[in-house]
Amino acid sequence: MRKFGLIGYPLEHSFSKSYFKGKFEKENIGDAVYENYPISDPSEFDALYRNDPELCGLNVTIPYKESIIKYLDVLSEDARNIGAVNTICLCRKTGKLVKVGHNTDFIGFRKSLEERLVEKPEKALVLGTGGSSRAVSYVLQKMGAEVIKVSSSGKQDSISYQEVTRELVRSAKLIVNTTPLGMHPDTAAYPDIPYDAITGKHLLFDLVYNPELTQFLRVGKEKGAATVNGYDMLVYQAEGSWEIWNRK
């Protein structure tokens, strides 16, 4: 039996397990299972693969997309450039295990965004500076957009929320929330930006998928903006992981 799974903490409301369970049933994939592996520290990753020789691949979610890197042997070019990993391939060849880190978050975001874009963004606000933010910024920079990251501290090449002016919001026609604000069960939360500067020319993209319409998206929609949640991105990144795990 081939085993796959998700590491992170907490995992009670994770997308991946239910998605892959449905995928395996729908596509009659009988030789694979997908489980959640909640770990309180990324150092526990070593024990997972050492104790289970059937484990073939893992997805990585918050808060370990960056800190897991030091436990891997090799990174794909995209993962190395992004500086974050959401997919691990445990490649066993001739008795040797090689732990390879990949990033499919950027694939999921790019595909989902391209389906909704009318034209390439010139300027984008990216709320948050974690592993998902790195993948989002990577895609937008490749599109030629000016990317301005926003964080609560204003560190890590970012500005603080207090520095996000109405003029900045008005000029950044794409705003992406990569933070967990608004995620179930704390659905009332949303990033603190000047929403009164949002217009019908804006696109708001929230990586949160539960609930389907977050407060961030709801307020944007009230201002006439186009909105998209993170569900399709998650599907695309999951399928990207599956493709990597099944490469010969």
N, C-alpha and C positions, 0 to 999 in steps of 0.2 A: 504493500500500500504506500503510495506517495503522499507525504504529509506537507501541508502548507499552513501558513498562519499569519497572525498579526501580533506585533509587539508594540507596547506603548503603555500608557497609564493615565487615566483609567480607560477601560474598554467596554463599559456596560452598554453604550449606545453606538457601538461601531457599525459601520456600513458593510465592511468587507465580509464578515462571516456569513451573513444572510445572503449577500450577493453571490458569493461563490457556491453556497449550498444550492441556491436556485439554479445557478449556471450548470453545476454538475448534474442536477436532476434533469434539467431541460435538454442537455446535450448528451445524456446517457454516459457520463464520465464516471465509471464505477471504480476506478483504481486510485481515486484521490479524495482526500478530506481536507477541510480547512477549519482551524481552531483559533481561538483567541489565547494569547499568552501574555497576560498582564504581568509586567515586571516593574519592580519599584526602583530599579537602577539599571542602566545599560550594561553594566558589568555582568549581569545575570544572563546575558545573551550567550556567553560561552557554554554555560551549563546546558542550555537548550539543545544545541546541536551535538554536543559531546554525548549526551544521554539518550539521543534519539537518532540512530543512523538512517531512519526513514524520512527524516525532515529534509525537504528539498529546497524550500524557498520561504521567505518571510516578507511581509509588508511591514513598514515602520511608520508609526504615527506619532503625534505629539506625546511627550516632549523630546523625543530621541532622534529626530531626523538629522541633526548635526552631531550630537555626541556619540552616535553609534559608529561614526566613521573610523575612529581609532581602533576599533575591534575588527576591522575588515582587512583583507589582503590586497585587494585591487578595487579601483573605482573606474567606472566607465568615463569617457571623456565628458559627457554632459553632467554627470554627478560631480565630477571633479571641478568643473567650471562653476556649477551652481553652489557647491559647498554643502549639499544636503542629499540624503539618501532616503528613499521611501520603499525601495525594493532590494532584497538581498537574494542572490542565487547561491545556494550551497552546492557547488559543483564538485562532484566526486569522480575522479579519474585515476585509474590504476592505483587505487588505495589511498590517494591523497585528496584532501579536502581543501578547496580554494573558496574563500568567502568574497564574493564579488558584489559591490554596491552599485546600484543603478538609481536613476531618477525618472519616474514616469509621471510625476506630478506636472512637469512642464508640458508633457505630451497632452495630458488631459485638459489642462488650462488652455493651451493653444487651440486645440480642436474645438472646445466649447466656445471660446471667444470668437474664433473665426466664423462660426456659424451665425453669430449675432452682429458682427461688425458691419457697418455700412462703409466705413473707410478707416484706414489705419489711424490710430490715435497719435496726436503730436505730443501730448502731455498726459501723464497718468499719476494719480495719487494711489499709493499702495499702503494700506493701513496695516501695520504690523511688520515685524522684522525677523520672524522665525523661519523655519525651514521651508514652509509653503511660500512665504513671501519671497524667498530667494528664487524659487522656481518661477513664480509669477514675474518677478523683475527680469529674470533671464529671458523670458519670452518677449516681454515688452521692449527690452533693449535691442533684441534682435530685429524687432519690427521697426526700430528707429525712433521709438518714443522716448521723450524725456521722462524719467521715472523719479518721483519724489516719494521717499518712504517716510511714514509717520509712526512714531512710537510714543509711549507714555513718558519715556525718559529723554527722548531727543538724542539718543546716542546711536552708535553703529551706523554712521552715515545717514542719519534720519533727522527729521525735525520733530518737535513736540506738537501735540494736539493744540496747544495754545498758540502755536505759530501758523496754524492753518487758517488763513483769512478767507473772507468771502471772495476776494479777487482771485485767490489761488484756486478755490473750488470752481469758480466761474470759468477759469481758463483750462482746467483739467477736465476734459470731457469724459474721461474714463476714471472711475473710482472703484478700487478693488479692496474688499475687506478680507484679509487673511487671518484675522484674529478669531478666537472662539466666542466673541461677544454676540449674544443672541441665540446661541445654541441651546437646545433643549437640555435641561429643564429651565434654565434662566433666560426665558424667551423675551423678557422685557428689556434686556440690555441692548445697547447699540452704540457704535462709536460716536464720540462727541465732536462733530464737525458742523460748520454753518450750512445746514440743509436748505436755508432760504435762498442760497445762491445756486441751487440746482434747478435746471430747466429741462425742457423737452429735448434738448440736444445732448443730454448726458446719458451714459450707460453705467449703471451700478451693478457690479458683479460681487456676489457674496459667496465665499467658499463654503460657508455653512449650508447644509442641505436639510437640516431638521431643526426648526420647522421649514416648510417649503417656502413660505413668505416670512422672512425675518423682519424685525422692526426696521433695520437698516434699509431693506428693500421696500418695505411698506411706505416709509416716509419719502423715499425717492420716487416711488410710483405716484404718490399724491402730488408731487411737484412736476409730474409729467415725464419723468425719466424712464427709459427702457431698463428692465431689470432681468437678472438671471441668477439663479442659485447654483450651488456647487454639485448638484446631483449628476449632471452629465459629465462634468469633469471627473468625478469619482469613478463613473463607469468606464470612461476612456483610460484612466490611469490603471484601473484594475485589469482591463483587457491587455494593456501594455505589459503589466507584470506577468500575466499568464503567458503571453507570447515569449517573454524572456525566459521564463522557467521551462518552456518546452522547446527551446532551441536545441538542435542536435550539435 
